[in-house]
Amino acid sequence: MIKARIVVTLKNGVLDPQGKAIEGALGHLGFDGVGQVRQGKVFDVQIKGDDTDAARAQLSDMCEKLLANTVIENYSVEIA
């Protein structure tokens, strides 16, 4: 069994209203010095088998087809 983590974030230059709202809320809660906040998504996925190269290819395909909007988002795949 291969365990992986996929992290999806907005590309630089793409407006992140949720991140901006979190940034403002942290300031109102007294957390001074917080810079730019960007929010994203994390997916923990298990793939049957032990071929990490095949699993990485399959996970990237999942991102390209469903998990990430590659027009405005980047993704990274980490094999545990």
C-alpha positions as CSV (number, residue, x, y, z in Angstrom):
1,M,0.0,0.0,0.0
2,I,1.4,3.4,-1.0
3,K,0.3,6.4,1.0
4,A,0.4,9.8,-0.6
5,R,-0.5,13.4,0.1
6,I,-1.6,15.8,-2.6
7,V,-1.5,19.5,-1.8
8,V,-3.4,21.9,-4.1
9,T,-2.9,25.6,-3.9
10,L,-3.9,28.6,-6.0
11,K,-1.3,29.8,-8.5
12,N,0.5,33.1,-7.7
13,G,-1.5,36.1,-9.0
14,V,-4.8,34.3,-8.6
15,L,-7.1,36.2,-6.2
16,D,-7.7,34.3,-2.9
17,P,-10.6,35.9,-1.1
18,Q,-10.8,33.1,1.5
19,G,-7.1,33.6,2.3
20,K,-7.6,37.3,2.6
21,A,-10.6,36.8,5.0
22,I,-8.5,34.4,7.1
23,E,-5.6,37.0,7.2
24,G,-8.0,39.7,8.4
25,A,-9.6,37.4,11.0
26,L,-6.2,36.5,12.4
27,G,-5.3,40.2,12.8
28,H,-8.6,40.8,14.6
29,L,-7.8,38.0,17.0
30,G,-4.6,39.7,17.9
31,F,-2.1,37.7,15.8
32,D,0.1,40.5,14.8
33,G,2.7,40.2,12.0
34,V,0.8,37.7,9.9
35,G,1.7,38.2,6.3
36,Q,-0.2,37.0,3.3
37,V,-2.4,33.9,3.9
38,R,-3.2,31.5,1.0
39,Q,-5.6,28.7,1.5
40,G,-5.6,25.4,-0.3
41,K,-6.7,21.7,-0.2
42,V,-5.0,18.6,1.1
43,F,-5.9,15.0,0.0
44,D,-4.5,11.9,1.7
45,V,-4.8,9.0,-0.8
46,Q,-3.8,5.3,-0.5
47,I,-3.0,3.4,-3.6
48,K,-2.8,-0.4,-3.7
49,G,0.5,-1.9,-4.8
50,D,4.2,-1.0,-4.3
51,D,5.2,0.7,-7.6
52,T,5.8,4.3,-6.5
53,D,6.4,5.5,-10.1
54,A,3.1,4.1,-11.3
55,A,1.4,5.5,-8.2
56,R,2.8,8.9,-8.7
57,A,1.7,8.9,-12.4
58,Q,-1.8,7.8,-11.3
59,L,-2.0,10.5,-8.6
60,S,-0.9,13.2,-11.1
61,D,-3.6,11.9,-13.5
62,M,-6.2,12.2,-10.7
63,C,-5.1,15.8,-10.1
64,E,-5.2,16.7,-13.8
65,K,-8.7,15.2,-14.2
66,L,-10.5,16.0,-10.9
67,L,-8.6,17.2,-7.8
68,A,-7.1,20.4,-9.2
69,N,-8.3,23.1,-11.5
70,T,-4.9,23.4,-13.3
71,V,-5.9,26.7,-14.9
72,I,-5.8,28.4,-11.5
73,E,-4.2,25.8,-9.2
74,N,-0.9,24.1,-8.7
75,Y,-0.5,20.7,-7.1
76,S,2.2,18.6,-5.5
77,V,2.3,14.9,-4.9
78,E,4.2,13.6,-1.9
79,I,4.7,9.8,-1.5
80,A,5.0,8.8,2.2
